[in-house]
Amino acid sequence: METRLAIASRREVRKYADRPIPPEVERRILDAGRLAGSAVNRQPWRFLVVEHPELRARLAECVFAPDNIRGAALVVAVVVSGKGPLAFDAGRAAENMLLAAHDEGVGGSPNGMPEPDRAAEVLGLTGEERPVIVLSFGYAARPRDPAARTAEEWSERANRLPLDELVRRL
């Protein structure tokens, strides 16, 4: 998929079909996160794939929209440790995974945590480790075809502020 079309057509997917993600697709999604740039190439993140049903149920209670986690085929907690622009670096990794999933026909959604300390406890994190975001992935219950519109048409339909309200030239 062309990059502009991938960016313009990607939407959060929160309702998933009951269909597993093949291991090779899961690997490509995770590898896209690994390939994200980071300050001084430190890669201060780790990706925790939450598979155990009881752990997943407990983690679902730590995010704003628990059903996103409950219905997902793949749940990845992005965890950081250390100092520096960690949230930015983790965000780059997360967005890479979301775009890679979209390219594979897999939907995804970032899930914020109202109580990150509780999520850290559920995930068994220690020391400086802390969760930044929990990503949920799965095949969409109602799939969309990115090629159904041009990137410009997807952009026009996006529920976003107009560019001229976001950009100020100095």
Residue pairs with C-beta under 8 A, 6 or more apart in sequence:
1 102
1 103
1 146
2 151
4 151
5 146
5 147
5 150
5 151
5 154
6 99
6 102
6 103
6 146
7 99
7 151
8 151
8 152
8 154
8 155
8 158
9 102
9 144
9 146
9 149
9 151
9 154
10 98
10 99
10 102
10 146
11 107
11 144
12 107
12 108
12 109
12 110
13 107
13 108
13 109
13 138
13 140
14 65
14 67
14 68
14 71
14 109
14 136
15 71
15 140
15 141
15 142
16 71
16 72
16 73
16 107
16 136
16 138
16 139
16 140
16 141
17 138
17 139
17 140
17 141
19 73
19 138
19 139
20 73
21 29
21 73
21 74
21 106
21 137
21 138
21 139
25 104
25 106
26 49
26 74
28 100
28 104
29 74
29 76
29 97
29 100
29 101
29 104
29 106
29 137
30 47
30 49
30 76
30 97
31 100
32 96
32 97
32 99
32 100
33 45
33 47
33 76
33 78
33 93
33 94
33 96
33 97
33 100
34 43
34 47
34 93
35 96
36 89
36 92
36 93
36 95
36 96
37 89
37 92
38 44
38 45
38 89
38 92
38 93
39 84
39 85
39 89
42 82
42 84
42 89
43 89
44 80
44 81
44 82
44 84
44 86
44 89
44 90
45 78
45 79
45 80
45 86
45 89
45 90
45 93
45 132
46 78
46 79
46 80
46 81
46 129
47 76
47 77
47 78
47 79
47 93
48 76
48 77
48 79
48 123
49 74
49 75
49 76
50 56
50 59
50 75
50 76
50 77
50 123
50 134
51 75
55 122
55 123
56 69
56 70
56 75
57 70
58 122
59 69
59 75
59 77
59 119
59 122
59 123
59 134
60 66
60 67
60 68
60 69
60 70
62 113
62 114
62 115
62 116
62 118
62 119
62 122
62 134
63 69
63 111
63 112
63 113
63 114
63 119
63 134
64 111
64 112
64 113
64 114
65 109
65 111
68 109
68 111
68 136
69 75
69 111
69 134
69 136
71 136
71 138
72 136
72 137
72 138
73 137
73 138
73 139
74 106
74 136
74 137
74 138
75 134
75 135
75 136
75 137
76 97
76 134
76 135
76 137
77 119
77 123
77 131
77 133
77 134
77 135
78 90
78 93
78 94
78 131
78 132
78 133
78 134
78 135
79 123
79 125
79 129
79 130
79 131
79 132
80 86
80 87
80 89
80 90
80 129
80 130
80 132
81 127
81 128
81 129
81 130
82 128
86 132
87 132
90 132
90 133
91 132
91 133
94 110
94 132
94 133
94 135
97 108
97 135
97 137
98 108
98 110
98 135
101 107
101 108
101 137
102 108
102 146
105 139
105 143
106 137
106 138
106 139
107 137
107 138
107 139
107 140
107 143
108 135
108 136
108 137
108 138
109 135
109 136
110 133
110 134
110 135
111 133
111 134
111 135
111 136
112 133
113 119
113 131
113 133
113 134
116 130
116 131
116 132
119 131
119 134
120 129
120 130
120 131
123 131
125 131
146 154
149 157
